[in-house]
Amino acid sequence: MADITTQQRIGAQRDAAQKVLTKKSEFHNLIRQVQQSNADLRSGYQGAGAAGLTNLVENWAEDANRLVSEFEAFAQRLVDTDTNTAASQDEQVSTFSRNARSIRTHI
């Protein structure tokens, strides 16, 4: 059986992943708000300044979306690590139990 420290760490990884995923829609909403604000202001600007601001906002939005995707991938890696660690712990417990039975029958 896994010790309490391992069990807590496994749960903490899954909890951290969930926290990251919970914020995903909030981040996307904020990105959309910035884009919408830019679109609303666009009619009030003209020339190179307007084009520059629009390019800046669009580049920022692309970078922000890429960052959100990286957070999502990170969260998935946390879940995968959690799952693999739990499976490894279960396998170790099973192996230990089989070996312990074998030793007891030979003593």
C-alpha positions as CSV (number, residue, x, y, z in Angstrom):
1,M,0.0,0.0,0.0
2,A,1.3,3.5,-0.9
3,D,2.3,5.7,1.9
4,I,0.2,8.8,2.8
5,T,2.8,11.2,1.2
6,T,2.5,9.5,-2.2
7,Q,-1.2,9.4,-2.0
8,Q,-1.3,13.2,-1.2
9,R,1.1,14.0,-4.1
10,I,-1.0,12.0,-6.5
11,G,-4.2,13.9,-5.5
12,A,-2.3,17.2,-5.6
13,Q,-1.3,16.7,-9.2
14,R,-4.9,16.0,-10.3
15,D,-6.2,19.0,-8.2
16,A,-3.6,21.3,-9.8
17,A,-4.6,20.1,-13.3
18,Q,-8.2,20.8,-12.5
19,K,-7.4,24.3,-11.3
20,V,-5.6,25.0,-14.6
21,L,-8.4,23.6,-16.7
22,T,-11.0,25.6,-14.7
23,K,-9.4,28.9,-15.7
24,K,-9.3,28.0,-19.4
25,S,-12.7,29.5,-20.2
26,E,-12.0,32.6,-18.1
27,F,-8.8,33.2,-20.1
28,H,-10.6,32.8,-23.4
29,N,-13.3,35.2,-22.3
30,L,-10.7,37.8,-21.4
31,I,-8.9,37.4,-24.7
32,R,-12.2,37.9,-26.5
33,Q,-13.0,41.0,-24.4
34,V,-9.6,42.6,-25.4
35,Q,-10.3,41.7,-29.1
36,Q,-13.8,43.2,-28.9
37,S,-12.6,46.3,-27.2
38,N,-10.1,46.8,-30.0
39,A,-12.8,46.2,-32.6
40,D,-15.0,48.8,-30.9
41,L,-12.2,51.4,-30.8
42,R,-11.0,50.6,-34.4
43,S,-13.6,53.0,-36.0
44,G,-12.2,55.9,-33.9
45,Y,-8.6,55.4,-35.2
46,Q,-7.2,55.9,-38.6
47,G,-3.9,55.4,-40.5
48,A,-0.8,53.6,-39.4
49,G,-1.7,54.0,-35.7
50,A,-4.9,52.1,-36.1
51,A,-3.2,49.3,-38.1
52,G,-0.4,49.1,-35.6
53,L,-2.8,48.8,-32.7
54,T,-4.9,46.1,-34.5
55,N,-1.8,44.1,-35.3
56,L,-0.6,44.4,-31.7
57,V,-3.9,43.2,-30.3
58,E,-4.1,40.3,-32.8
59,N,-0.5,39.2,-32.1
60,W,-1.2,39.4,-28.4
61,A,-4.4,37.3,-28.8
62,E,-2.5,34.7,-30.8
63,D,0.2,34.5,-28.1
64,A,-2.3,34.4,-25.3
65,N,-4.3,31.6,-27.0
66,R,-1.0,29.7,-27.4
67,L,-0.2,30.2,-23.8
68,V,-3.7,28.9,-22.7
69,S,-3.1,25.8,-25.0
70,E,0.3,25.2,-23.2
71,F,-1.4,25.4,-19.8
72,E,-3.9,22.9,-21.0
73,A,-1.2,20.5,-22.2
74,F,0.6,21.0,-18.9
75,A,-2.6,20.1,-17.0
76,Q,-2.9,16.9,-19.1
77,R,0.7,16.0,-18.3
78,L,-0.2,16.4,-14.6
79,V,-3.2,14.1,-15.0
80,D,-1.1,11.6,-16.9
81,T,1.6,11.6,-14.3
82,D,-1.0,11.2,-11.6
83,T,-2.5,8.2,-13.4
84,N,0.9,6.6,-14.1
85,T,2.0,7.1,-10.5
86,A,-1.2,5.6,-9.1
87,A,-0.9,2.6,-11.5
88,S,2.8,2.1,-10.5
89,Q,1.9,2.2,-6.8
90,D,-0.9,-0.3,-7.3
91,E,1.5,-2.6,-9.2
92,Q,4.1,-2.3,-6.4
93,V,1.5,-3.2,-3.8
94,S,0.4,-6.2,-5.8
95,T,3.9,-7.4,-6.3
96,F,4.7,-7.0,-2.6
97,S,1.6,-8.8,-1.6
98,R,2.4,-11.8,-3.9
99,N,6.0,-11.9,-2.7
100,A,4.9,-11.7,0.9
101,R,2.5,-14.7,0.5
102,S,5.2,-16.6,-1.3
103,I,7.7,-16.0,1.6
104,R,5.1,-17.0,4.2
105,T,4.4,-20.3,2.5
106,H,8.1,-21.1,2.3
107,I,8.9,-20.3,5.9
